[in-house]
Amino acid sequence: MWIVQIALRRPYTFVVLAILILVIGGAAIFRTPTDIFPNIDIPVVSIIWSYNGLVPKEMSDRIVSVTERNLTTVVDNIEHVESQSLYGIAVVKVFLQANASLDRAIAQITASSQTQLRQLPAGTTPPLIIAYSASSVPVMQLALSGKGLSEQQLNDYGLNFIRTQLITIPGTSVPAPYGGKQRQVQVDLNPAALESKGLSALDVVNAIAVQNLILPTGASKIGGKEYNVDIPNAAPQTIDDLNRIPVKTIGDTTIYMKDVAWVRDGFPPQTNIVRVNGQRSVLLTIQKAGNASTLNVISGIKSLFPQIASTLLRN
């Protein structure tokens, strides 16, 4: 055949081609991503609206309906739209066509959402826009527990220390942890004390708002040098400082926060509980993002465990 004749006349050319095929094939073997799940490319953009205290019907009528109408006007290549309204939260999922540009859709949705804020109830915060595909699935779960650690500490470790290190692994997405208690500074009012001093809860709120300020300290020029001024700011630094905030002055008597209320390091009502071996703990769900290899994500996370453990020991 003609290819055999060419190979006989030009043997060095075919030897070089064979070597190139061997080298390129070997490189492709090591660089090809390996996975245990098929890659399903269905681009989806989620729009998460939040408005504390708004019931699901109001979320649907006043926020979700407006969002869906605006999306059909501004965003192109929409396959279909799904929405779910909960207490204080609404999730709108925009499913795009297979050939749609995800970056273009995110830009259009972001612009539409920012414009839509003027049409929504006062106090509505800008939405959280998340892009993911059907291939973004949970591949690993980490349960956090420790002797002598409270649920509040476990949640803090998972959210602010472990999670921030795990997301450095390529192709990893780590949502907020489940379980535990989120730290929140709370003010417990004493209705009887407030009534006896002629105060209301609004007076306490105004006192905290007025005296819990962050102000720039600036710089001071002394001679030929300029120094940064570092003085205690107007924001209270500790819980005890909050308890010493003056609420109102009547004559020569100053009423402090501790006289009508008590500020403490607390947490909001817990909405989910995680248990490990019967004890309260925190759960971190690790997801594979997009076209990343599941095996590479898992091996990268496991290799990061010693570094994470050393960081937690220092804290």
C-alpha positions in Angstrom: 0.0 0.0 0.0 1.0 3.6 -0.5 1.5 4.3 3.2 3.9 1.3 3.5 5.8 2.6 0.5 6.2 6.0 2.1 7.3 4.5 5.4 10.0 2.4 3.5 11.2 5.5 1.6 11.1 7.8 4.7 11.8 5.6 7.8 13.2 8.4 10.0 10.0 10.5 9.6 7.8 7.6 10.8 10.2 7.0 13.7 9.9 10.6 14.8 6.1 10.4 14.4 6.0 7.2 16.6 8.1 8.9 19.3 5.8 12.0 19.2 2.7 9.8 19.6 4.3 7.9 22.5 5.2 11.2 24.3 1.9 12.9 23.7 -0.1 9.8 24.6 1.8 9.4 27.8 1.3 13.1 28.7 -2.4 12.8 27.9 -2.8 9.7 30.2 -1.4 11.7 33.2 -3.3 14.9 32.4 -6.7 13.5 31.6 -9.1 14.0 34.6 -10.4 10.9 36.2 -13.8 10.8 37.7 -16.4 8.4 39.0 -19.4 10.5 38.0 -20.4 11.5 34.5 -20.0 15.2 33.6 -23.5 16.7 33.0 -23.2 20.2 31.6 -26.5 21.8 32.6 -25.7 25.4 33.6 -27.9 26.7 36.4 -27.8 30.1 38.2 -29.5 30.4 41.6 -30.8 33.7 43.0 -31.2 33.7 46.7 -33.3 36.5 48.2 -33.5 37.0 52.0 -35.9 39.2 54.0 -36.1 38.3 57.7 -39.6 37.8 59.0 -41.4 37.8 55.6 -43.9 34.9 55.2 -43.6 32.5 52.2 -46.7 34.0 50.4 -45.3 37.5 50.7 -41.9 36.3 49.5 -43.6 34.7 46.5 -45.9 37.6 45.6 -43.6 40.6 46.2 -40.1 39.3 45.4 -40.2 36.0 43.4 -42.9 37.1 40.9 -41.1 40.4 40.2 -37.8 38.5 39.7 -39.3 36.0 37.3 -40.9 38.7 35.1 -37.6 40.7 35.0 -35.6 37.6 34.1 -37.7 36.9 31.0 -37.0 40.4 29.8 -33.3 40.7 30.4 -31.7 37.2 30.4 -31.5 35.2 27.2 -31.1 31.5 26.5 -33.4 30.5 29.5 -34.6 26.9 29.4 -36.9 27.2 32.3 -37.2 28.8 35.8 -38.0 27.2 39.1 -38.6 29.0 42.4 -39.2 28.1 46.1 -40.4 30.5 48.7 -39.7 29.9 52.4 -40.0 31.9 55.6 -37.6 34.8 55.0 -35.9 33.2 52.0 -36.7 32.8 48.3 -34.6 30.7 45.9 -35.0 31.2 42.1 -33.2 28.7 39.9 -32.6 29.8 36.3 -31.9 26.8 34.0 -30.1 27.8 30.8 -29.9 26.2 27.4 -27.0 23.8 26.8 -25.1 26.3 24.5 -25.7 29.3 26.8 -22.8 31.3 28.2 -22.8 31.1 32.0 -20.7 34.2 32.5 -23.1 36.2 30.3 -26.1 35.0 32.2 -24.6 35.8 35.6 -23.9 39.4 34.4 -27.4 39.8 33.1 -29.0 38.4 36.2 -26.8 40.5 38.5 -27.7 43.7 36.6 -31.4 42.8 36.6 -31.4 42.0 40.4 -29.7 45.3 41.3 -32.3 47.3 39.2 -35.1 45.2 40.7 -34.3 46.3 44.3 -36.1 49.6 43.7 -39.3 47.7 43.1 -39.1 45.5 46.1 -40.2 46.1 49.7 -37.9 48.6 51.6 -35.1 46.9 53.4 -34.6 44.0 50.9 -31.0 43.1 50.7 -29.2 42.4 47.4 -29.5 38.7 46.4 -26.8 36.1 46.6 -26.2 34.8 43.0 -24.6 31.3 42.8 -23.7 29.5 39.6 -23.3 25.7 39.5 -23.9 22.8 37.2 -25.5 19.4 37.6 -22.0 17.9 38.0 -21.5 19.9 41.3 -22.4 17.1 43.7 -21.3 16.3 47.3 -18.2 14.1 47.3 -17.2 14.1 51.0 -18.5 15.0 54.4 -16.5 16.1 57.4 -17.9 15.7 60.9 -16.3 18.1 63.5 -16.2 17.2 67.1 -13.9 17.6 70.1 -13.8 17.2 73.8 -14.5 20.3 75.7 -15.6 22.2 72.6 -19.1 23.7 72.5 -21.4 23.7 69.5 -20.7 27.4 69.1 -16.9 26.8 68.9 -17.3 23.9 66.5 -19.4 26.0 64.2 -16.8 28.8 64.4 -14.0 26.5 63.6 -15.8 25.0 60.6 -17.0 28.3 59.2 -14.0 30.5 59.7 -11.0 28.2 59.9 -11.5 24.9 58.2 -13.8 26.0 55.4 -11.4 28.8 54.3 -8.6 26.3 53.9 -10.6 23.6 52.1 -11.7 26.0 49.3 -8.0 26.4 48.2 -8.2 22.9 46.6 -9.0 23.3 42.9 -12.6 22.3 42.0 -13.8 22.4 45.6 -16.9 24.2 46.8 -17.7 24.2 50.6 -21.1 25.6 51.7 -21.7 26.8 55.3 -21.6 24.0 57.9 -24.7 22.3 59.3 -25.3 22.1 63.0 -23.7 24.0 65.8 -24.6 27.4 67.1 -23.8 30.7 65.3 -22.3 33.3 67.6 -24.5 36.3 68.2 -24.3 39.1 70.7 -27.7 39.4 72.2 -29.4 41.9 74.5 -31.9 40.5 77.1 -34.3 43.3 78.1 -35.7 43.6 81.6 -39.3 44.9 81.0 -39.9 45.7 84.7 -36.7 47.8 84.9 -37.5 49.6 81.7 -41.0 50.4 82.9 -39.8 51.7 86.3 -37.3 54.1 84.6 -39.7 55.2 81.9 -37.8 53.7 79.0 -38.7 51.5 76.1 -36.9 48.9 74.0 -36.5 51.6 71.3 -34.4 53.6 73.7 -32.0 50.6 74.2 -31.8 50.1 70.4 -31.0 53.8 69.8 -28.4 53.8 72.6 -26.5 50.9 71.0 -26.8 52.4 67.5 -25.5 55.8 68.6 -22.6 54.6 70.7 -21.5 51.6 68.6 -19.7 53.5 65.9 -16.5 52.8 63.9 -14.7 56.1 63.3 -11.4 56.8 61.6 -8.6 57.9 63.9 -6.4 59.5 61.3 -2.8 60.5 61.6 -0.8 63.2 63.5 2.2 65.1 62.2 4.8 65.8 64.9 7.9 67.5 63.6 9.1 66.0 60.4 7.3 62.7 60.9 3.7 61.5 60.6 2.3 59.0 63.1 -0.8 56.8 62.8 -3.1 57.5 65.7 -4.2 54.3 67.4 -6.7 54.9 70.2 -9.7 53.0 71.4 -12.5 53.4 68.8 -16.1 54.4 69.4 -17.2 50.7 69.1 -17.2 48.7 72.3 -14.5 46.1 72.3 -16.0 43.6 74.8 -19.3 42.4 76.1 -18.7 44.2 79.4 -18.2 47.5 77.5 -21.7 47.0 75.9 -23.2 46.5 79.4 -21.6 49.9 80.5 -23.2 51.9 77.6 -25.3 54.8 79.0 -28.9 54.7 77.8 -30.3 57.9 79.3 -29.5 60.5 81.8 -32.3 61.7 84.1 -31.1 64.7 86.3 -27.8 63.6 87.9 -28.5 59.9 87.4 -27.2 58.0 84.4 -29.0 54.8 83.5 -26.6 52.2 82.0 -27.4 49.2 79.8 -26.8 46.8 82.7 -29.5 48.6 84.7 -32.3 47.8 82.2 -30.9 44.9 80.1 -28.1 42.4 80.0 -25.8 41.9 77.0 -24.4 38.4 76.6 -22.5 36.3 74.1 -25.3 34.1 72.8 -26.7 32.5 69.6 -29.9 32.6 67.6 -32.4 29.7 67.7 -30.8 26.6 66.3 -32.6 25.2 63.2 -30.5 22.1 62.6 -28.7 19.5 64.7 -25.8 17.2 63.8 -24.8 14.3 66.0 -21.7 12.1 65.9 -21.7 9.1 68.1 -24.6 10.6 70.0 -22.9 13.9 70.7 -23.6 17.3 69.1 -21.2 18.2 66.3 -20.9 20.1 63.0 -21.0 18.8 59.5 -19.1 20.2 56.5 -20.3 19.0 53.1 -17.6 19.3 50.3 -18.9 19.5 46.7 -17.1 19.0 43.5 -17.4 22.1 41.3 -17.8 21.8 37.5 -15.4 19.7 35.5 -13.0 19.0 38.3 -11.9 15.4 39.0 -13.6 13.9 42.0 -10.6 11.7 42.8 -8.3 14.8 42.7 -10.6 16.8 44.9 -10.7 14.0 47.5 -6.9 13.4 47.5 -6.2 17.1 47.7 -8.5 17.5 50.7 -7.0 14.5 52.5 -3.5 15.9 51.9 -4.6 19.2 53.6 -5.7 17.6 56.8 -2.4 17.8 58.6 -2.1 21.5 57.9 -5.6 22.1 59.1 -5.0 20.2 62.3 -1.9 22.2 63.1 -3.8 25.4 62.5 -6.6 24.4 64.9 -4.1 23.4 67.6 -2.6 26.9 67.4 -6.0 28.5 67.8 
